Amino acid sequence: MSAEMASTPSVPASSGVGPRLCSVWTRCYTRRLSPEVREDRRAEIASDVWEQVRDASENNEGSLHTNVSIVGRVLSGIPADLSWRREALRSQRAAATGGTAMSPRVPTFADRAVIVLAAVGASIAATLLPLLGSAGQIGDAGALDLLWFFGACALGAALVVGLVVRDSRPRVSTTLLIVGALAPSVAWFWLPPVWLISVGIVVTAVMSARKRARPVASEA
């Protein structure tokens, strides 16, 4: 956290669903990285979120609008964040082996498609998160409504976790992606075309899992 953030308590960057989700996601995709790289990335993102919250406060934007904007940025940035993580891990392995790195497998269409579709599916599930800011709506909901809400959110979280562990635990990732594929269909069950996203996630996750191969060591 920057000195500016620490000295400006009037704009708490950690308040609201958006900043908290961003913090959780950043901690997820920076796991297993070296402490220096991990903390630098987390501080960079925390500073960026703080600045957005501060600007929104100065412009008198509503908290709901700010949180939705931050959630949208988090979800749309998932592919770029995962790409950054892969590069960071690759550099970390190269440094640990004295310059010998693992030659990365060339991403297939299925690899790219499953990331995009899973990010879209998680984004659709995340559209339900603003309901958390409406305590009355959640409190007055029936058992089935609560099951629908928390079920969709849990499935969306499964998609996000599945993307995070694609490199470290491919089998777990595939399982989470297949289970989480239901997220968009559950969240927007009244729109049949959205069901195609669920089908697409399952198909591309299976195709990607079949084509994933162990990388071959090569000299950097």
N, CA and C of each residue as an Amber inpcrd file, in Angstrom:
protein
   660
   0.8440000  -1.1880000   0.0000000   0.0000000   0.0000000   0.0000000
   0.8780000   1.2360000   0.0000000   0.5620000   2.1910000  -0.8530000
   1.3720000   3.3870000  -0.9630000   1.1770000   4.2870000   0.2310000
   2.1350000   5.2340000   0.4060000   2.0450000   6.1760000   1.5060000
   0.8170000   7.0480000   1.3590000   0.4430000   7.3810000   0.0850000
  -0.7270000   8.2130000  -0.1500000  -1.9830000   7.5110000   0.3150000
  -2.0550000   6.1870000   0.0400000  -3.2250000   5.4280000   0.4610000
  -3.3230000   5.3950000   1.9800000  -2.1830000   5.1770000   2.6490000
  -2.1940000   5.0660000   4.0970000  -2.5530000   6.3800000   4.7650000
  -2.2680000   7.5020000   4.0970000  -2.4960000   8.8050000   4.7120000
  -3.8370000   9.4020000   4.3430000  -4.6820000   8.6410000   3.5950000
  -5.9660000   9.1760000   3.1670000  -7.0820000   8.2410000   3.5720000
  -7.4060000   8.1900000   4.8760000  -8.4170000   7.2460000   5.3340000
  -9.8260000   7.6170000   4.9360000 -10.0230000   8.8360000   4.3880000
 -11.3760000   9.2650000   4.0420000 -11.9280000   8.5360000   2.8300000
 -11.0470000   7.8700000   2.0650000 -11.4880000   7.1140000   0.8930000
 -11.0060000   5.6780000   1.0460000 -11.7440000   4.8120000   1.7340000
 -11.2950000   3.4430000   1.9770000 -11.3940000   2.5730000   0.7420000
 -10.2370000   2.2130000   0.1670000 -10.2290000   1.4130000  -1.0630000
 -10.7800000   0.0140000  -0.8340000 -10.8240000  -0.4330000   0.4260000
 -11.2670000  -1.8000000   0.6860000 -12.7660000  -1.9040000   0.9230000
 -13.4830000  -0.7700000   0.8340000 -14.9160000  -0.8100000   1.0960000
 -15.6690000  -1.2090000  -0.1690000 -16.7570000  -1.9390000   0.0110000
 -17.5770000  -2.2970000  -1.1360000 -17.2060000  -3.6450000  -1.7210000
 -18.1680000  -4.2070000  -2.4650000 -17.9770000  -5.5120000  -3.0860000
 -16.8550000  -5.4710000  -4.1170000 -16.8130000  -4.4120000  -4.9300000
 -15.8170000  -4.3190000  -5.9980000 -14.3840000  -4.3930000  -5.5030000
 -13.9690000  -3.4970000  -4.5990000 -12.5980000  -3.5560000  -4.0990000
 -12.2660000  -4.8660000  -3.4030000 -13.2190000  -5.4210000  -2.6540000
 -12.9480000  -6.6800000  -1.9660000 -12.7550000  -7.8170000  -2.9680000
 -13.6140000  -7.8490000  -4.0060000 -13.4710000  -8.8780000  -5.0370000
 -12.1270000  -8.7350000  -5.7410000 -11.7410000  -7.4970000  -6.0220000
 -10.4600000  -7.2450000  -6.6860000  -9.3010000  -7.7300000  -5.8230000
  -9.3740000  -7.4690000  -4.5270000  -8.3170000  -7.9100000  -3.6090000
  -8.2260000  -9.4260000  -3.5640000  -9.3810000 -10.0970000  -3.4890000
  -9.3910000 -11.5640000  -3.4420000  -8.8160000 -12.1430000  -4.7260000
  -9.2440000 -11.5940000  -5.8730000  -8.7590000 -12.0940000  -7.1630000
  -7.2520000 -11.8850000  -7.2920000  -6.7670000 -10.7090000  -6.8830000
  -5.3350000 -10.4330000  -6.9830000  -4.5320000 -11.4030000  -6.1240000
  -5.0360000 -11.6950000  -4.9270000  -4.3460000 -12.6410000  -4.0560000
  -4.3590000 -14.0470000  -4.6640000  -5.4300000 -14.3840000  -5.3660000
  -5.5230000 -15.7110000  -5.9890000  -4.4800000 -15.8830000  -7.0860000
  -4.4240000 -14.9320000  -8.0320000  -3.5500000 -15.1670000  -9.1810000
  -2.0860000 -14.7930000  -8.9230000  -1.7910000 -14.2570000  -7.7340000
  -0.3900000 -14.0010000  -7.4030000   0.1660000 -15.0520000  -6.4400000
  -0.6300000 -16.0740000  -6.1340000  -0.1360000 -17.1540000  -5.2790000
   1.0320000 -17.8860000  -5.9460000   1.9530000 -18.3660000  -5.0960000
   3.1120000 -19.1510000  -5.5270000   4.1220000 -18.3310000  -6.3300000
   3.9720000 -17.0350000  -6.3390000   4.9870000 -16.1890000  -6.9460000
   5.9660000 -15.7550000  -5.8680000   7.1170000 -15.2810000  -6.2710000
   8.1020000 -14.8370000  -5.2910000   7.5240000 -13.6690000  -4.4920000
   7.8980000 -13.5410000  -3.2240000   7.3310000 -12.4840000  -2.3700000
   7.4490000 -11.0870000  -2.9760000   8.5920000 -10.7930000  -3.5800000
   8.7910000  -9.4560000  -4.1370000   7.8210000  -9.1760000  -5.2840000
   7.7330000 -10.1240000  -6.2230000   6.8370000  -9.9510000  -7.3650000
   5.3860000  -9.9080000  -6.9040000   5.0510000 -10.8040000  -5.9790000
   3.6840000 -10.8850000  -5.4750000   3.2510000  -9.6000000  -4.7890000
   4.0850000  -9.1010000  -3.8890000   3.7140000  -7.8960000  -3.1400000
   3.6980000  -6.6660000  -4.0340000   4.6130000  -6.5940000  -5.0040000
   4.6190000  -5.4500000  -5.9340000   3.3290000  -5.4180000  -6.7450000
   2.8980000  -6.5880000  -7.2170000   1.6710000  -6.6400000  -8.0130000
   0.4600000  -6.2730000  -7.1740000   0.3910000  -6.8060000  -5.9640000
  -0.7490000  -6.5100000  -5.0930000  -0.7940000  -5.0250000  -4.7310000
   0.3730000  -4.4510000  -4.4730000   0.4120000  -3.0200000  -4.1420000
  -0.0010000  -2.1730000  -5.3400000   0.4240000  -2.6000000  -6.5420000
   0.0760000  -1.8730000  -7.7620000  -1.4320000  -1.8630000  -7.9900000
  -2.0550000  -3.0410000  -7.8350000  -3.4940000  -3.1340000  -8.0450000
  -4.2550000  -2.3850000  -6.9560000  -3.8040000  -2.5100000  -5.6970000
  -4.4680000  -1.8120000  -4.5930000  -4.4250000  -0.3020000  -4.8070000
  -3.2860000   0.1890000  -5.2880000  -3.1590000   1.6200000  -5.5490000
  -4.0960000   2.0640000  -6.6690000  -4.2060000   1.2240000  -7.7030000
  -5.0760000   1.5500000  -8.8330000  -6.5410000   1.6020000  -8.3960000
  -6.9480000   0.6280000  -7.5700000  -8.3260000   0.6080000  -7.0830000
  -8.5890000   1.8060000  -6.1810000  -7.6280000   2.1180000  -5.3350000
  -7.7820000   3.2650000  -4.4450000  -7.9940000   4.5570000  -5.2430000
  -7.2160000   4.7050000  -6.3090000  -7.3500000   5.9090000  -7.1350000
  -8.7160000   5.9690000  -7.8000000  -9.2290000   4.8200000  -8.2410000
 -10.5600000   4.8090000  -8.8540000 -11.6280000   5.1870000  -7.8370000
 -11.5240000   4.6390000  -6.6270000 -12.4910000   4.9690000  -5.5810000
 -12.4020000   6.4520000  -5.2190000 -11.1860000   6.9610000  -5.1400000
 -11.0080000   8.3730000  -4.8130000 -11.6160000   9.2660000  -5.8900000
 -11.3250000   8.9460000  -7.1560000 -11.8710000   9.7530000  -8.2550000
 -13.3930000   9.6960000  -8.2680000 -13.9310000   8.5040000  -8.0000000
 -15.3890000   8.3600000  -7.9800000 -15.9870000   9.1930000  -6.8590000
 -15.3150000   9.2260000  -5.7150000 -15.8080000  10.0180000  -4.5840000
 -15.7710000  11.5070000  -4.9060000 -14.6950000  11.9400000  -5.5530000
 -14.5690000  13.3620000  -5.9060000 -15.6080000  13.7710000  -6.9470000
 -16.0110000  12.8110000  -7.8060000 -16.9960000  13.1100000  -8.8440000
 -18.4220000  12.8070000  -8.3910000 -18.5680000  12.4850000  -7.0900000
 -19.8860000  12.2080000  -6.5030000 -20.6140000  11.0470000  -7.1890000
 -19.8470000  10.0420000  -7.6040000 -20.4690000   8.8620000  -8.1970000
 -21.0420000   7.9740000  -7.0880000 -22.1280000   7.3160000  -7.3680000
 -22.7390000   6.4280000  -6.3910000 -21.8690000   5.2080000  -6.1390000
 -21.9630000   4.6510000  -4.9370000 -21.1440000   3.4890000  -4.5890000
 -21.4780000   2.2760000  -5.4600000 -22.7610000   2.1280000  -5.8180000
 -23.1540000   0.9980000  -6.6600000 -22.4700000   1.0870000  -8.0200000
 -22.4830000   2.2690000  -8.6170000 -21.8430000   2.4650000  -9.9230000
 -20.3500000   2.1670000  -9.8380000 -19.7110000   2.6230000  -8.7560000
 -18.2770000   2.4060000  -8.5880000 -17.9590000   0.9280000  -8.4300000
 -18.7450000   0.2360000  -7.6060000 -18.4940000  -1.1840000  -7.3740000
 -18.7110000  -2.0060000  -8.6330000 -19.7720000  -1.6980000  -9.3790000
 -20.0400000  -2.4150000 -10.6240000 -18.9020000  -2.1850000 -11.6190000
 -18.4000000  -0.9540000 -11.6630000 -17.3020000  -0.6350000 -12.5660000
 -16.0450000  -1.4260000 -12.2180000 -15.7460000  -1.5230000 -10.9300000
 -14.5570000  -2.2540000 -10.4980000 -14.7130000  -3.7470000 -10.7880000
 -15.8940000  -4.2960000 -10.4980000 -16.1460000  -5.7140000 -10.7870000
 -15.9850000  -5.9800000 -12.2800000 -16.5010000  -5.0740000 -13.1080000
 -16.3610000  -5.2270000 -14.5530000 -14.9070000  -5.2270000 -14.9930000
 -14.1110000  -4.3490000 -14.3930000 -12.6840000  -4.2950000 -14.7310000
 -11.9760000  -5.5760000 -14.3160000 -12.3330000  -6.0880000 -13.1440000
 -11.7080000  -7.3250000 -12.6630000 -11.9990000  -8.4710000 -13.6250000
 -13.2580000  -8.6330000 -13.9890000 -13.6520000  -9.7620000 -14.8330000
 -13.0960000  -9.6350000 -16.2500000 -13.1460000  -8.4300000 -16.7970000
 -12.6240000  -8.2500000 -18.1590000 -11.1100000  -8.3970000 -18.2050000
 -10.4620000  -8.1980000 -17.0650000  -9.0020000  -8.2930000 -17.0290000
  -8.4670000  -9.6730000 -16.6850000  -9.3580000 -10.6450000 -16.4700000
  -8.9110000 -11.9870000 -16.0840000  -7.9380000 -12.6000000 -17.0980000
  -8.2380000 -12.5890000 -18.4070000  -7.2790000 -13.1720000 -19.3590000
  -5.9030000 -12.5130000 -19.2840000  -5.8640000 -11.1690000 -19.1750000
  -4.5800000 -10.4700000 -19.0990000  -3.8490000 -10.8100000 -17.8020000
  -4.5920000 -10.9150000 -16.7030000  -3.9710000 -11.2620000 -15.4260000
  -3.3620000 -12.6600000 -15.4680000  -4.0740000 -13.6070000 -16.0690000
  -3.5550000 -14.9660000 -16.1650000  -2.3290000 -15.0330000 -17.0740000
  -2.3460000 -14.2260000 -18.1350000  -1.1860000 -14.1620000 -19.0190000
   0.0200000 -13.5920000 -18.2660000  -0.2270000 -12.5540000 -17.4630000
   0.8470000 -11.9620000 -16.6530000   1.4000000 -13.0010000 -15.6840000
   0.5080000 -13.7830000 -15.0700000   0.9530000 -14.8110000 -14.1190000
   1.8370000 -15.8520000 -14.8000000   1.4360000 -16.2990000 -15.9850000
   2.2340000 -17.2980000 -16.6950000   3.6380000 -16.7750000 -16.9730000
   3.7250000 -15.5180000 -17.4180000   5.0350000 -14.9330000 -17.7040000
   5.8650000 -14.8060000 -16.4340000   5.2160000 -14.4150000 -15.3290000
   5.9280000 -14.2700000 -14.0610000   6.4510000 -15.6280000 -13.5850000
   5.6310000 -16.6650000 -13.7050000   6.0620000 -18.0020000 -13.3050000
   7.1910000 -18.5120000 -14.1890000   7.0970000 -18.2160000 -15.4780000
   8.1340000 -18.6500000 -16.4140000   9.4710000 -18.0030000 -16.0670000
   9.4290000 -16.7000000 -15.7750000  10.6530000 -15.9930000 -15.3980000
  11.1930000 -16.5240000 -14.0780000  10.2890000 -16.8430000 -13.1640000
  10.6800000 -17.3500000 -11.8560000  11.3670000 -18.7060000 -11.9930000
  10.8140000 -19.5790000 -12.8570000  11.4300000 -20.8970000 -13.0710000
  12.8020000 -20.7510000 -13.7320000  12.8880000 -19.8440000 -14.7010000
  14.1580000 -19.6340000 -15.3960000  15.2330000 -19.1660000 -14.4290000
  14.8580000 -18.2500000 -13.5210000  15.8190000 -17.7510000 -12.5390000
  16.2310000 -18.8530000 -11.5750000  15.2880000 -19.7230000 -11.2060000
  15.5720000 -20.7890000 -10.2480000  16.4570000 -21.8790000 -10.8390000
  16.3860000 -22.0510000 -12.1720000  17.1700000 -23.1100000 -12.8250000
  18.4100000 -22.5750000 -13.5140000  18.7540000 -21.3480000 -13.2080000
  19.9690000 -20.7760000 -13.7850000  19.8760000 -20.5140000 -15.2640000
  18.6730000 -20.1800000 -15.7250000  18.5110000 -19.8190000 -17.1300000
  17.8520000 -20.8870000 -17.9600000  17.6070000 -22.0650000 -17.3740000
  16.9260000 -23.1250000 -18.1100000  15.4400000 -23.0320000 -17.8460000
  14.6710000 -22.7560000 -18.8810000  13.2270000 -22.5790000 -18.7240000
  12.4850000 -23.6780000 -19.4610000  11.2300000 -23.7890000 -19.1660000
  10.3830000 -24.7590000 -19.8390000   9.7640000 -24.1290000 -21.0680000
   9.9100000 -24.7950000 -22.1940000   9.3260000 -24.2680000 -23.4210000
   7.8050000 -24.3450000 -23.3230000   7.1420000 -23.2000000 -23.4340000
   5.6850000 -23.2170000 -23.2670000   4.9890000 -23.8880000 -24.4410000
   3.9240000 -24.6010000 -24.1410000   3.1240000 -25.2100000 -25.2000000
   2.3720000 -24.1040000 -25.9260000   2.3400000 -24.1830000 -27.2380000
   1.6340000 -23.1740000 -28.0250000   0.1360000 -23.2680000 -27.7270000
  -0.4710000 -22.1830000 -27.2490000  -1.8990000 -22.2300000 -26.9100000
  -2.7370000 -22.5700000 -28.1430000  -3.6930000 -23.4590000 -27.9620000
  -4.5890000 -23.8270000 -29.0430000  -5.8290000 -22.9310000 -29.0190000
  -6.6590000 -23.0930000 -30.0290000  -7.9230000 -22.3430000 -30.0520000
  -8.7490000 -22.6590000 -28.8160000  -8.7550000 -23.9450000 -28.4160000
  -9.5330000 -24.3480000 -27.2420000  -9.0150000 -23.6750000 -25.9780000
  -7.6810000 -23.5300000 -25.8670000  -7.1010000 -22.8670000 -24.6990000
  -7.6010000 -21.4340000 -24.5800000  -7.5700000 -20.7230000 -25.7050000
  -7.9970000 -19.3140000 -25.6840000  -9.5080000 -19.2050000 -25.4900000
 -10.2310000 -20.0890000 -26.1650000 -11.6930000 -20.0200000 -26.1070000
 -12.2220000 -20.2820000 -24.7040000 -11.6340000 -21.2640000 -24.0110000
 -12.1530000 -21.5850000 -22.6760000 -11.9010000 -20.4350000 -21.7050000
 -10.7820000 -19.7260000 -21.8660000 -10.5060000 -18.5740000 -20.9990000
 -11.5320000 -17.4760000 -21.2350000 -11.7850000 -17.1790000 -22.5160000
 -12.7400000 -16.1200000 -22.8450000 -14.1490000 -16.4890000 -22.3810000
 -14.5720000 -17.7170000 -22.7050000 -15.9240000 -18.1360000 -22.3400000
 -16.1110000 -18.2120000 -20.8270000 -15.0870000 -18.7110000 -20.1120000
 -15.1890000 -18.7890000 -18.6520000 -15.2390000 -17.3950000 -18.0450000
 -14.4710000 -16.4650000 -18.6060000 -14.5020000 -15.0850000 -18.1030000
 -15.8750000 -14.4620000 -18.3380000 -16.4610000 -14.7310000 -19.5140000
 -17.8050000 -14.2230000 -19.8040000 -18.8180000 -14.8480000 -18.8450000
 -18.6910000 -16.1600000 -18.6260000 -19.6140000 -16.8390000 -17.7170000
 -19.5240000 -16.2940000 -16.3040000 -18.3040000 -16.0510000 -15.8270000
 -18.1240000 -15.4880000 -14.4910000 -18.6680000 -14.0680000 -14.4260000
 -18.5180000 -13.3270000 -15.5220000 -19.0390000 -11.9560000 -15.5660000
 -20.5610000 -11.9430000 -15.4550000 -21.2030000 -12.8950000 -16.1300000
 -22.6680000 -12.9790000 -16.0580000 -23.1020000 -13.3000000 -14.6320000
 -22.4220000 -14.2430000 -13.9860000 -22.7560000 -14.5750000 -12.5990000
 -22.5230000 -13.3830000 -11.6840000 -21.4990000 -12.5930000 -11.9900000
 -21.1680000 -11.4410000 -11.1490000 -22.2030000 -10.3250000 -11.2500000
 -23.0470000 -10.3590000 -12.2650000 -24.0840000  -9.3250000 -12.3590000
 -25.0770000  -9.4330000 -11.2070000 -25.0480000 -10.5610000 -10.4820000
 -25.9330000 -10.7260000  -9.3300000 -25.3510000 -10.1090000  -8.0660000
 -24.0390000  -9.8170000  -8.0710000 -23.3840000  -9.3160000  -6.8650000
 -23.9610000  -8.0050000  -6.3300000 -24.4110000  -7.0780000  -7.2010000
 -24.9950000  -5.8460000  -6.6530000 -26.1670000  -6.0920000  -5.7040000
 -26.7810000  -7.2710000  -5.8000000 -27.8790000  -7.5840000  -4.8830000
 -27.4010000  -7.6210000  -3.4350000 -26.0710000  -7.8770000  -3.2610000
 -25.5330000  -7.8940000  -1.9060000 -25.6320000  -6.5170000  -1.2520000
 -25.6360000  -5.4900000  -2.0990000 -25.7520000  -4.1410000  -1.5650000
 -27.1770000  -3.7710000  -1.2210000 -28.1130000  -4.6270000  -1.5910000
 -29.5260000  -4.3910000  -1.2860000 -29.9580000  -5.3980000  -0.2300000
 -29.6520000  -5.0940000   1.0180000 -29.9180000  -6.0300000   2.1120000
 -31.3910000  -6.4230000   2.1750000 -32.2640000  -5.4670000   1.8210000
 -33.6940000  -5.7470000   1.8700000 -34.0910000  -6.8250000   0.8870000
 -33.5380000  -6.7620000  -0.3310000 -33.8870000  -7.7570000  -1.3440000
 -33.4120000  -9.1430000  -0.9300000 -32.2000000  -9.2300000  -0.3900000
 -31.6780000 -10.5250000   0.0350000 -32.4460000 -11.0410000   1.2450000
 -32.7210000 -10.1340000   2.1880000 -33.4170000 -10.5330000   3.4100000
 -34.8410000 -10.9910000   3.1670000 -35.5040000 -10.3890000   2.1750000
 -36.8940000 -10.7410000   1.8860000 -37.0360000 -11.9030000   0.9090000
 -35.9090000 -12.3950000   0.4080000 -35.9620000 -13.4640000  -0.5980000
 -36.3490000 -14.7830000   0.0450000 -36.9900000 -15.6310000  -0.7490000
 -37.3590000 -16.9540000  -0.2820000 -36.1940000 -17.9120000  -0.3710000
 -36.4110000 -19.1310000   0.1130000 -35.3430000 -20.1260000   0.1240000
 -34.8460000 -20.4380000  -1.2870000 -35.7570000 -20.5570000  -2.2510000
 -35.3540000 -20.8600000  -3.6190000 -34.5650000 -19.7080000  -4.2380000
 -34.9840000 -18.4730000  -3.9290000 -34.2650000 -17.3150000  -4.4550000
 -32.8420000 -17.2620000  -3.8920000 -32.7070000 -17.5560000  -2.6010000
 -31.3780000 -17.5530000  -1.9920000 -30.5140000 -18.6660000  -2.5700000
 -31.1100000 -19.8260000  -2.7940000 -30.3790000 -20.9350000  -3.3980000
 -29.9060000 -20.5620000  -4.7890000 -30.7840000 -19.9040000  -5.5510000
 -30.4090000 -19.4510000  -6.8970000 -29.2670000 -18.4450000  -6.8400000
 -29.3760000 -17.4580000  -5.9470000 -28.3710000 -16.3990000  -5.8570000
 -27.0040000 -16.9530000  -5.4570000 -26.9620000 -17.6670000  -4.3320000
 -25.6790000 -18.1640000  -3.8460000 -25.1460000 -19.2990000  -4.7260000
 -26.0430000 -20.0610000  -5.3300000 -25.5960000 -21.1090000  -6.2350000
 -24.9050000 -20.5310000  -7.4640000 -25.5150000 -19.5080000  -8.0620000
 -24.9140000 -18.8700000  -9.2360000 -23.5730000 -18.2400000  -8.8910000
 -23.5000000 -17.5880000  -7.7240000 -22.2460000 -16.9520000  -7.3070000
 -21.1610000 -17.9970000  -7.0650000 -21.5340000 -19.1290000  -6.4420000
 -20.5580000 -20.1940000  -6.1850000 -20.0470000 -20.7950000  -7.4900000
 -20.9450000 -20.9820000  -8.4490000 -20.5320000 -21.5230000  -9.7460000
 -19.6240000 -20.5410000 -10.4820000 -19.9370000 -19.2560000 -10.3720000
 -19.0670000 -18.2480000 -10.9830000 -17.6900000 -18.2590000 -10.3480000
 -17.6500000 -18.4370000  -9.0150000 -16.3630000 -18.5150000  -8.3220000
 -15.5800000 -19.7390000  -8.7750000 -16.2820000 -20.8420000  -9.0480000
 -15.6150000 -22.0610000  -9.5320000 -14.9260000 -21.7960000 -10.8740000
 -15.5750000 -21.0160000 -11.7290000 -14.9530000 -20.6650000 -13.0120000
 -13.6750000 -19.8670000 -12.7980000 -13.7360000 -18.8930000 -11.8910000
 -12.5620000 -18.0490000 -11.6360000 -11.4130000 -18.8820000 -11.0790000
 -11.7090000 -19.7300000 -10.0900000 -10.6630000 -20.5760000  -9.5030000
 -10.1210000 -21.5470000 -10.5500000 -11.0060000 -22.0650000 -11.3780000
 -10.5680000 -22.9730000 -12.4300000  -9.5760000 -22.3140000 -13.3820000
  -9.7830000 -21.0530000 -13.6780000  -8.8490000 -20.3250000 -14.5370000
  -7.5200000 -20.0840000 -13.8260000  -7.5940000 -19.7970000 -12.5280000
  -6.3770000 -19.5010000 -11.7700000  -5.4410000 -20.7050000 -11.7080000
  -5.9970000 -21.8990000 -11.5400000  -5.1500000 -23.0880000 -11.3420000
  -4.9280000 -23.8790000 -12.6220000  -5.1830000 -23.2800000 -13.7730000
  -5.0270000 -24.0090000 -15.0410000  -3.6110000 -24.5380000 -15.2380000
  -2.6030000 -23.7590000 -14.8500000  -1.2240000 -24.1760000 -15.0530000
  -0.7310000 -25.1150000 -13.9590000  -1.1190000 -24.8530000 -12.7140000
  -0.5970000 -25.6460000 -11.5950000  -1.3630000 -26.9480000 -11.3710000
  -2.6720000 -26.9390000 -11.5810000  -3.4840000 -28.1400000 -11.3590000
  -4.4880000 -28.3030000 -12.5000000  -4.0270000 -28.7570000 -13.6410000
  -4.8990000 -28.8460000 -14.8250000  -6.1320000 -29.7150000 -14.6440000
  -6.0070000 -30.8370000 -13.9250000  -7.1720000 -31.7080000 -13.7440000
  -8.2170000 -31.0370000 -12.8610000  -7.7640000 -30.4130000 -11.7800000
  -8.6910000 -29.6880000 -10.9040000  -9.3380000 -28.5480000 -11.6790000
  -8.5350000 -27.8710000 -12.4880000  -9.0390000 -26.7590000 -13.2890000
 -10.1500000 -27.2140000 -14.2240000  -9.9210000 -28.3200000 -14.9270000
 -10.9300000 -28.8170000 -15.8570000 -12.2240000 -29.1680000 -15.1300000
 -12.0920000 -29.8040000 -13.9640000 -13.2800000 -30.1680000 -13.1790000
 -14.0490000 -28.9220000 -12.7540000 -13.3400000 -27.9160000 -12.2600000
 -13.9950000 -26.6880000 -11.8090000 -14.6600000 -25.9540000 -12.9760000
 -14.0080000 -25.9500000 -14.1200000 -14.5750000 -25.2710000 -15.2870000
 -15.8480000 -25.9660000 -15.7620000 -15.8330000 -27.2950000 -15.7470000
 -17.0130000 -28.0400000 -16.1900000 -18.1770000 -27.8230000 -15.2210000
 -17.8800000 -27.8720000 -13.9110000 -18.9360000 -27.6340000 -12.9220000
 -19.4050000 -26.1810000 -12.9810000 -18.4520000 -25.2630000 -13.0370000
 -18.7890000 -23.8370000 -13.0630000 -19.4560000 -23.3820000 -14.3440000
 -19.4150000 -24.2300000 -15.3740000 -20.0330000 -23.8720000 -16.6510000
 -21.5190000 -23.5660000 -16.5000000 -22.1140000 -24.0800000 -15.4340000
 -23.5400000 -23.8300000 -15.2000000 -23.8110000 -22.3910000 -14.7430000
 -22.7790000 -21.6650000 -14.3580000 -22.9560000 -20.3210000 -13.7910000
 -23.8130000 -19.3910000 -14.6480000 -23.4690000 -19.1770000 -15.9260000
 -24.2950000 -18.2500000 -16.7170000 -25.7160000 -18.7450000 -16.9180000
 -25.8900000 -20.0700000 -17.0650000 -27.2380000 -20.6220000 -17.2710000
 -28.1000000 -20.4790000 -16.0210000 -27.4740000 -20.6140000 -14.8470000
 -28.2170000 -20.4540000 -13.6040000 -28.5180000 -18.9910000 -13.3450000
 -27.5270000 -18.1270000 -13.5660000 -27.7050000 -16.7020000 -13.2870000
 -28.7540000 -16.0690000 -14.1920000 -28.7130000 -16.3970000 -15.4720000
 -29.6650000 -15.8270000 -16.4380000 -30.4870000 -16.9640000 -17.0570000
 -31.1200000 -17.7520000 -16.2340000 -31.8360000 -18.9350000 -16.7070000
 -32.9860000 -18.6040000 -17.6480000 -33.4590000 -17.3450000 -17.6160000
 -34.5920000 -16.9650000 -18.4600000 -34.1660000 -16.6240000 -19.8970000
 -32.8660000 -16.6940000 -20.1890000 -32.3660000 -16.3940000 -21.5310000
 -31.7080000 -17.6510000 -22.1190000 -32.4630000 -18.4620000 -22.8490000
 -31.9010000 -19.7020000 -23.4110000 -30.6110000 -19.5310000 -24.2030000
 -30.4170000 -18.4250000 -24.9610000 -29.1560000 -18.2960000 -25.6990000
 -27.9220000 -18.3360000 -24.7970000 -28.0850000 -17.9310000 -23.5330000
 -26.9540000 -17.9360000 -22.6080000 -26.5060000 -19.3620000 -22.3110000
 -27.4140000 -20.3140000 -22.4630000 -27.0630000 -21.7060000 -22.1990000
 -25.9510000 -22.1820000 -23.1340000 -25.8580000 -21.5480000 -24.3150000
 -24.8020000 -21.9250000 -25.2550000 -23.4220000 -21.6240000 -24.6900000
 -23.3250000 -20.5990000 -23.8300000 -22.0460000 -20.2840000 -23.1980000
 -21.6200000 -21.4280000 -22.2890000 -22.5930000 -21.9770000 -21.5590000
 -22.2900000 -23.1190000 -20.6880000 -21.7890000 -24.3040000 -21.5020000
 -22.4730000 -24.5800000 -22.5990000 -22.0480000 -25.6820000 -23.4680000
 -20.6510000 -25.4110000 -24.0120000 -20.4020000 -24.1670000 -24.4130000
 -19.0900000 -23.8080000 -24.9560000 -17.9700000 -23.9830000 -23.9440000
 -18.2330000 -23.6440000 -22.6900000 -17.2210000 -23.7980000 -21.6530000
 -16.8680000 -25.2740000 -21.4720000 -17.8980000 -26.1140000 -21.3990000
 -17.6570000 -27.5440000 -21.2060000 -16.8620000 -28.1240000 -22.3750000
 -17.2890000 -27.8130000 -23.5980000 -16.6270000 -28.3690000 -24.7900000
 -15.1740000 -27.9200000 -24.8720000 -14.9330000 -26.6180000 -24.7220000
 -13.5600000 -26.1120000 -24.8460000 -12.6810000 -26.5630000 -23.6800000
 -13.2700000 -26.7160000 -22.4830000 -12.4850000 -27.1960000 -21.3440000
 -12.0150000 -28.6250000 -21.5800000 -12.9030000 -29.4570000 -22.1040000
 -12.5500000 -30.8500000 -22.3950000 -11.5240000 -30.9180000 -23.5240000
 -11.7440000 -30.1370000 -24.5830000 -10.8020000 -30.1310000 -25.7050000
  -9.4260000 -29.6620000 -25.2620000  -9.4000000 -28.6020000 -24.4500000
  -8.1250000 -28.0720000 -23.9700000  -7.4090000 -29.0760000 -23.0900000
  -8.1610000 -29.7800000 -22.2290000  -7.5500000 -30.7620000 -21.3300000
  -6.9140000 -31.9010000 -22.1180000  -7.5390000 -32.3000000 -23.2020000
  -7.0150000 -33.4100000 -24.0010000  -5.7440000 -33.0270000 -24.7430000
  -5.6240000 -31.7490000 -25.0890000  -4.4820000 -31.3240000 -25.9020000
  -3.3280000 -30.7770000 -25.0720000  -3.5570000 -30.6240000 -23.7630000
  -2.4870000 -30.1000000 -22.9220000  -1.3990000 -31.1670000 -22.7910000
  -0.1570000 -30.7590000 -22.9830000   0.9850000 -31.6940000 -22.8870000
   2.0290000 -31.1100000 -21.9640000   2.8260000 -31.9680000 -21.4110000
   3.9040000 -31.4810000 -20.5420000   4.9100000 -30.7130000 -21.3850000
   5.3490000 -29.5070000 -20.9450000   6.3380000 -28.7410000 -21.6950000
   7.6970000 -29.4340000 -21.6800000   8.4360000 -29.2180000 -22.7300000
   9.7670000 -29.8220000 -22.8580000  10.8130000 -28.8080000 -22.4620000
  11.7800000 -29.2260000 -21.6350000  12.8150000 -28.3030000 -21.1620000
  13.7130000 -27.9050000 -22.3190000  14.0870000 -26.6470000 -22.3300000
  14.9790000 -26.1610000 -23.3700000  15.8280000 -25.0520000 -22.7950000
  16.9210000 -24.8060000 -23.4290000  17.7980000 -23.7420000 -22.9730000
  17.2330000 -22.3910000 -23.3320000  17.2390000 -21.4700000 -22.3560000
  16.7150000 -20.1330000 -22.6030000  17.6620000 -19.3670000 -23.5000000
